[in-house]
Amino acid sequence: MSFNLQPTYLENELIQLLPLKASDFEALFEIASDPLLWEQHPNKDRYKKEVFEVVFKGAIESKGAFIVIDKKNKLPIGTSRYYDFNEQDKSIAIGYTFISRSHWGKGYNSFLKDLMLNYAFTYFNTVFLHVGATNYRSQKAVEKLGAIKIKEFEMAYVGEANRLNFLYEVKKENWEKRKL
């Protein structure tokens, strides 16, 4: 069985992930238009429509992006995606994640990453997460998952300038031990 970058059956008790479609733009921009959402992000102007359009276009073109749906009310609360899939190294990255501030601190991000990591580890041995050097909330969140910071580097997001980022790694064997 080969890896599907956009499976249609990823869900748990809190959320459902659906493949991102062009028609999801307005719902996600409504969330992304909150400047406080990007306060610690390396690219702080993603709340602007013309900037978010570039980010969204990259998500659609990646063919690995999802819209995150809150199962309680069936409304969109954010997005995430798989990318940088490397069959030879048996690795993949998870990122470009954002969740509505109304859902911060309520476990949604953990449930999202748990869902994506569990699925990824059915095919891969290593999952990478790229986090902006000034994005302290995201750094804490991935460290809670057991991710280890392995590198600092300059990275350009789709259509954006290079910014200092940290590369975090989660190994399948560590993830499985953590789940016991």
FITORMAR-152845 format. One record per residue: x, y, z of N, C-alpha, C in turn. Coordinates in steps of 0.1 Angstrom, whole numbers, padded with zeros to 4 digits, always signed. Example, Ala and Ser with C-alpha at 12.3 -4.5 7.8 and 13.67 -1.06 7.14 Angstrom:
BEGIN
+0132-0057+0078+0123-0045+0078+0132-0033+0078
+0128-0022+0071+0137-0011+0071+0129+0000+0079
END
This chain:
BEGIN
+0008-0012+0000+0000+0000+0000+0009+0012+0000
+0006+0022-0009+0014+0034-0009+0008+0045-0001
+0016+0054+0003+0012+0066+0011+0004+0075+0003
-0007+0079+0008-0017+0089+0002-0015+0102+0010
-0010+0113+0003-0008+0125+0010-0021+0132+0015
-0032+0128+0010-0045+0134+0014-0055+0123+0016
-0054+0115+0026-0064+0105+0029-0077+0112+0033
-0088+0105+0031-0101+0111+0034-0107+0106+0046
-0100+0098+0054-0106+0091+0066-0098+0094+0079
-0091+0105+0079-0084+0108+0092-0093+0116+0101
-0096+0110+0112-0104+0117+0122-0103+0110+0136
-0106+0118+0146-0106+0112+0160-0119+0118+0167
-0119+0118+0180-0131+0122+0187-0133+0138+0186
-0123+0145+0183-0124+0160+0183-0125+0166+0168
-0117+0160+0159-0115+0166+0146-0116+0156+0135
-0119+0162+0123-0118+0154+0110-0110+0162+0101
-0101+0155+0094-0093+0162+0083-0099+0159+0070
-0101+0169+0062-0106+0167+0048-0096+0173+0039
-0094+0167+0027-0085+0173+0017-0089+0187+0014
-0079+0196+0014-0082+0210+0012-0086+0212-0003
-0096+0221-0005-0102+0224-0018-0101+0239-0020
-0101+0244-0032-0101+0258-0035-0113+0265-0028
-0124+0258-0027-0136+0264-0021-0135+0266-0006
-0124+0261+0000-0122+0263+0014-0115+0277+0017
-0111+0284+0007-0103+0296+0009-0110+0306+0019
-0122+0310+0017-0129+0320+0025-0130+0315+0040
-0133+0303+0042-0134+0298+0056-0121+0299+0063
-0110+0295+0056-0097+0295+0062-0092+0310+0063
-0095+0318+0053-0090+0332+0054-0097+0339+0066
-0110+0335+0069-0116+0341+0080-0109+0339+0093
-0103+0327+0095-0095+0323+0106-0081+0330+0105
-0075+0329+0094-0061+0335+0091-0061+0350+0092
-0072+0357+0091-0072+0371+0091-0070+0377+0104
-0069+0369+0114-0066+0374+0128-0051+0376+0130
-0047+0389+0131-0032+0392+0132-0025+0385+0144
-0033+0383+0155-0027+0376+0166-0023+0362+0164
-0030+0356+0154-0026+0342+0151-0012+0341+0146
-0007+0352+0140+0007+0352+0133+0017+0359+0142
+0013+0363+0154+0022+0372+0162+0036+0366+0164
+0037+0353+0166+0051+0347+0168+0056+0340+0155
+0048+0340+0145+0053+0334+0132+0063+0342+0125
+0073+0336+0118+0083+0343+0111+0077+0353+0101
+0066+0349+0095+0059+0358+0085+0047+0363+0091
+0048+0374+0097+0037+0380+0106+0026+0386+0098
+0027+0388+0085+0017+0394+0077+0008+0385+0069
+0007+0372+0074-0002+0363+0067-0016+0366+0069
-0020+0375+0078-0034+0378+0080-0039+0387+0069
-0030+0392+0060-0034+0400+0049-0038+0391+0037
-0049+0395+0031-0055+0386+0021-0046+0383+0010
-0038+0393+0005-0029+0390-0007-0018+0381-0003
-0014+0381+0010-0003+0372+0015-0009+0358+0017
-0020+0358+0023-0026+0345+0026-0030+0338+0013
-0034+0345+0002-0037+0339-0010-0025+0330-0016
-0013+0336-0014-0001+0328-0018+0001+0316-0010
+0000+0317+0003+0001+0306+0012-0010+0295+0009
-0022+0299+0007-0033+0290+0003-0030+0283-0010
-0026+0291-0020-0023+0285-0033-0012+0274-0031
-0002+0277-0023+0009+0267-0020+0003+0254-0014
-0007+0256-0005-0013+0245+0002-0021+0236-0008
-0028+0243-0017-0036+0235-0027-0026+0228-0037
-0016+0235-0041-0006+0228-0050+0002+0217-0044
+0003+0217-0031+0010+0207-0024+0004+0193-0025
-0009+0193-0027-0017+0181-0027-0016+0172-0015
-0012+0179-0004-0010+0172+0009-0017+0180+0020
-0025+0190+0017-0031+0199+0027-0045+0194+0031
-0048+0198+0043-0062+0195+0049-0068+0207+0055
-0081+0207+0055-0089+0216+0063-0092+0208+0076
-0091+0214+0087-0094+0208+0100-0108+0212+0104
-0116+0202+0106-0130+0204+0110-0133+0200+0125
-0139+0209+0132-0143+0206+0146-0155+0197+0145
-0154+0185+0150-0166+0175+0149-0178+0179+0157
-0176+0188+0167-0187+0192+0176-0197+0201+0168
-0192+0210+0160-0201+0219+0153-0199+0219+0137
-0190+0210+0133-0188+0208+0118-0182+0220+0111
-0176+0229+0119-0170+0241+0113-0155+0240+0112
-0149+0246+0101-0134+0247+0100-0128+0254+0111
-0116+0249+0116-0109+0256+0126-0094+0258+0123
-0090+0253+0111-0076+0255+0107-0072+0246+0096
-0059+0244+0094-0053+0236+0084-0040+0231+0088
-0035+0220+0081-0022+0215+0082-0019+0207+0070
-0006+0202+0068-0003+0194+0056+0009+0186+0058
+0009+0176+0049+0021+0167+0048+0029+0173+0036
+0042+0173+0037+0051+0177+0026+0065+0171+0028
+0074+0174+0018+0087+0169+0018+0088+0154+0021
+0080+0147+0014+0079+0132+0015+0091+0126+0008
+0099+0118+0015+0111+0112+0009+0111+0097+0011
+0107+0090+0001+0106+0075+0002+0119+0068+0005
+0130+0073+0000+0143+0067+0002+0147+0068+0017
+0145+0079+0023+0148+0081+0037+0137+0077+0047
+0126+0074+0041+0114+0070+0048+0110+0082+0058
+0110+0094+0053+0106+0105+0061+0096+0114+0054
+0090+0122+0062+0080+0132+0057+0079+0144+0067
+0074+0155+0063+0072+0166+0072+0058+0169+0074
+0054+0174+0085+0041+0179+0089+0043+0194+0092
+0034+0202+0087+0035+0216+0091+0025+0225+0083
+0029+0238+0083+0020+0248+0077+0006+0248+0085
+0007+0245+0098-0004+0243+0106-0008+0256+0113
-0021+0259+0112-0026+0269+0121-0040+0265+0125
-0044+0269+0138-0057+0266+0144-0062+0279+0149
-0075+0281+0147-0082+0293+0152-0079+0295+0167
-0077+0308+0171-0074+0311+0185-0085+0306+0194
-0097+0305+0189-0108+0301+0198-0106+0286+0202
-0097+0279+0195-0094+0265+0198-0081+0263+0205
-0073+0273+0208-0060+0272+0214-0062+0267+0228
-0053+0259+0233-0053+0255+0247-0064+0245+0251
-0070+0239+0241-0081+0230+0243-0078+0216+0238
-0065+0214+0234-0061+0200+0229-0063+0198+0214
-0068+0207+0207-0070+0205+0193-0057+0203+0185
-0047+0211+0188-0035+0210+0181-0028+0196+0184
-0029+0192+0196-0023+0179+0200-0031+0167+0193
-0044+0168+0192-0052+0158+0186-0049+0158+0171
-0047+0170+0165-0043+0171+0151-0030+0164+0148
-0020+0168+0156-0006+0162+0153-0006+0147+0156
-0013+0143+0166-0014+0129+0170-0020+0121+0158
-0031+0126+0152-0037+0120+0141-0028+0119+0129
-0021+0130+0126-0012+0130+0114+0001+0122+0117
+0006+0122+0129+0018+0114+0132+0014+0099+0131
+0003+0095+0137+0000+0081+0137-0002+0076+0122
-0008+0084+0114-0010+0080+0100+0004+0080+0093
+0012+0090+0095+0025+0090+0088+0034+0078+0092
+0033+0075+0105+0042+0064+0110+0037+0050+0105
+0026+0049+0098+0023+0036+0092+0031+0034+0079
+0038+0045+0074+0046+0044+0062+0060+0049+0064
+0063+0058+0073+0076+0064+0075+0082+0062+0088
+0095+0063+0089+0102+0061+0102+0105+0075+0109
+0105+0086+0101+0109+0099+0107+0099+0109+0102
+0094+0118+0111+0086+0129+0107+0093+0142+0112
+0094+0151+0103+0100+0164+0106+0090+0175+0107
+0093+0185+0116+0084+0196+0118+0093+0209+0117
+0089+0218+0109+0097+0231+0108+0089+0241+0116
+0096+0248+0125+0090+0258+0134+0099+0270+0133
+0092+0282+0132+0099+0294+0132+0106+0297+0145
+0118+0303+0144+0127+0305+0156+0120+0314+0167
+0110+0322+0163+0103+0331+0172+0089+0326+0176
+0086+0314+0171+0073+0308+0173+0073+0299+0186
+0074+0305+0197+0076+0298+0210+0064+0289+0213
+0052+0293+0210+0040+0284+0212+0042+0271+0205
+0045+0272+0192+0046+0260+0183+0058+0251+0188
+0069+0258+0192+0080+0250+0197+0076+0242+0209
+0069+0248+0219+0065+0241+0231+0055+0230+0227
+0046+0232+0217+0036+0222+0213+0043+0210+0207
+0053+0212+0198+0060+0200+0192+0069+0193+0202
+0074+0201+0211+0083+0194+0222+0074+0185+0231
+0061+0190+0233+0052+0181+0241+0049+0168+0234
+0050+0168+0221+0048+0156+0213+0060+0147+0214
+0071+0151+0219+0083+0144+0220+0093+0147+0208
+0090+0157+0201+0099+0161+0190+0112+0167+0195
+0123+0164+0189+0136+0169+0193+0141+0179+0183
+0146+0190+0187+0152+0200+0178+0166+0195+0174
+0167+0194+0161+0180+0188+0155+0188+0198+0147
+0182+0210+0143+0189+0219+0134+0182+0233+0134
+0191+0243+0131+0186+0256+0129+0190+0260+0114
+0181+0266+0107+0184+0269+0093+0175+0280+0087
+0179+0286+0076+0171+0296+0069+0161+0288+0060
+0149+0292+0060+0139+0285+0052+0129+0296+0046
+0126+0294+0033+0116+0303+0027+0103+0295+0025
+0092+0300+0031+0079+0294+0029+0075+0298+0015
+0065+0292+0009+0061+0294-0005+0058+0309-0006
+0065+0315-0016+0063+0329-0019+0067+0339-0008
+0075+0335+0001+0079+0344+0012+0094+0344+0014
+0100+0353+0021+0114+0355+0023+0119+0344+0033
+0133+0342+0032+0139+0333+0041+0138+0338+0055
+0136+0329+0065+0135+0332+0079+0142+0320+0087
+0147+0324+0099+0153+0314+0107+0143+0304+0112
+0145+0291+0110+0136+0281+0115+0144+0270+0122
+0136+0263+0130+0142+0251+0137+0136+0239+0131
+0144+0228+0129+0139+0216+0124+0138+0206+0136
+0126+0201+0138+0123+0191+0148+0121+0178+0142
+0124+0167+0150+0123+0153+0144+0116+0145+0155
+0107+0136+0149+0101+0126+0157+0104+0113+0150
+0110+0104+0158+0113+0090+0153+0102+0081+0156
+0098+0072+0147+0087+0062+0149+0089+0054+0161
+0101+0049+0164+0103+0041+0176+0101+0049+0189
+0104+0061+0189+0102+0070+0201+0087+0073+0202
+0080+0075+0191+0066+0078+0191+0058+0066+0196
+0062+0054+0192+0055+0042+0196+0058+0039+0211
+0070+0042+0216+0073+0040+0230+0064+0050+0239
+0063+0062+0234+0055+0072+0241+0041+0069+0242
+0036+0061+0232+0022+0058+0231+0018+0046+0240
+0028+0039+0245+0026+0027+0254+0021+0032+0268
END
